[in-house]
């Protein structure tokens, strides 16, 4: 059975955080897993949390089976736009692990069409669910 696999990830930039989380998964691990298992549906949780999200995008560009969710405490004004520029709107999934207002606000603030917002808020994840094979 195929099913999406969501894993927390981050790329801490400060030594104190790296020392507290020495085994944290990052985008390079997702890219390697996607190359080894191209049939896997991988979701890197928290593109907006856990450190340097722009670093992560560099690894995920060429890993088309890896999706990212928008959750995390980072609310950089252009983060969502940059994710879509690098990965495409179809690989971005709405998520929040903080206030709903900030989580939704990131998407509403991005330079997206209404159709693109619908994709991020729901249609992309529904598309993933439709990929599942049930025995």
N, C-alpha and C positions, 0 to 999 in steps of 0.2 A: 504494500500500500504506500502511495506517495503522500506525504504530508509536509507542511511547512515546519521548519526548525528555526525557532527564534532563540538567539543567544545574546546575552549582555556583552557589550564590547566597549572599548575606549582606548585612547592613546594618551595617557597622562604625560604632561610635559614637565612636571616638577618632580624632583627626586623624592620628596617626602611621600607623595601619592604613589609613585612607582614602587617604593619600598614597602608600602602597606598592601599593595596589590601586585605582587611580582608575577603572577600567572594570569593576569587579565588578558582575555582574548582581544585581538585588534583586527583591523581590516586586512592585514597581511595574512592572518590565519584564515579568514573567510575566503579570500582570493585563492589561497592554496587548496582549501577544501573544495571550492567550486571547480577548480581545475581537475582535481582528482575524482570528484563525483559530480559531473556536469548535470546529472539528472536530479540532483538534490535541489530543493527549494529552501534557500537560506535567507534568514532575515537578521540583519545586524540591528539589534535594538539600540536605541538611544544615540542616533547620529548627533543629536544636540546635547550630549552629555559625555562625560568621561574623557575630556581633554580635547585634542586637536582634531576636529572633524574635517578640516580641509586636508590634512594628511591622509585621513581615511579615504576620502574621495579619490585620491591618486591611485590607490590600490584597487578600488571597486570599479573604476571605469571599465576595465577589461574583464569583469567578472559578471556577465549578464544574468546569471542565475541567483545573484545576491541582491536582495531588496534591503532598503533601510527604512526604519520608522522615524518619525519626526519627534519622538519624545526626548526629554532631557531638559535641563534647566537653562541651557544656552538659548538665548532669544536674539541672536545677532540678526539685525535687520535684513540682511541679504542671504542668510543661510539657506532657506528653502529655495530661493531662486538659483543659487549656486549648485545645490544638489540636483535640481532639474536640468540645469545646463550640463552638468557632468554625467549624470546617469540616465536622464530622460524621465519624464513625468510618470511613466508606467512602472518605475521601480521605487517610487516613494509611497509609503504607507503612513496614514495618520496614526499617531500614538501620543499618549500623554502619561506622564508619571509625576505630574505636579499639578498645578491648578488647571482646570479645564479652560479657564479664560486665556491663560498664556498659551496653552497647547493649541487651541483653536485660533487664537490671535496670530500665531506664526503663519498659519495657512492663509488667513484672511488678509494679512499684510503683504504677502508675497505678490509679485506681479504675475498673476495667473488669470486665465479666463475662467468663467463659471464651469465650463466643461472640464478643465484641468483640475479645478477644486473638487469636483465630483469624483474624479479619478482618485485623487489623494485621499479624500475623506472615506470613500467606500468602494468604488468600482475596482480599484487595483487589488484589494484584498479578496473581493468576491471572485475575481479572475483567478487568483491563486487557489481558492477553494475549488473552483471548477476543474483545475488541473489534477486534482486528486483522483487516483484510481481506487475503486472499491472492489474487493474480490467478490 
